[in-house]
Amino acid sequence: MNGPAGLSHLDRRERVLKLGESFEKRPRCAFHTVRYDFKPASIDTSCEGDLEVGKGEQVTITLPI
């Protein structure tokens, strides 16, 4: 077997990875990823949700039902 399903098309050649400005010492922008391991059936995926960042590490995600 060549590894996980769907990855057999990848070869083992070395590639160059160019990091963008968000990886500089003092970037002008920031990127964040939110991951959750569940998807309630009641969420309306045709509408946008809301991400609210508070003080410290307080983050609130509101999704339409």
N, C-alpha and C positions, 0 to 999 in steps of 0.2 A: 504494500500500500504506500502511496506517495504522500501521506499526511492527511490532514482534515479534508473532508469532501469540499470540492470547489476550489482548492488551492493547488491542484496538480499542474496547472498551467504556469506556475511560478518556477523560475529556474534558480540556481544558486550563484548566479553571477553577482559580483560586487557592484553596487550602484552608489552614485554620489547623492547625498541628501543635503539640499540647500535649505537652511533654516531661515525663516523670514524675520522681519524686524521685531516681532513680538518676543524673540529670544535674545535680543540685545540687552546690554546691562540696564539701560533706561529706555524701554520701549515707549512709543507714543500711543500704543494701543494694547488692548488685552483681550484674550479669548478665553472663554470658559465653556466647559462641557457639563451638562447635567445628564445623569444616567439614573434610570429607575428600572427595577427588575420586574415590574408588574404593569399591567394596563387594564384598569377596571373597564368592564364592558359598557358602563354608563357614560364614559367620556365621549363628547362630540368631537371627532377628529376633523370636522369640516370648519371648525372655529378656532381662532387664535386663543392662546392662553396668556397668562400674565406672570412675569417673574419680577419679584420685588426684593431688592437687596437692602437690608436694614443695617443697623450698627453691628460692629463685630462680625461674627460669622452667621448672622441671622438672614436666612433666605426663605422666602415664601413663594411657592408656585401654586397658582390658581388656574384650574382647567374647567371649561364649561361642561355641564352635565346635560 
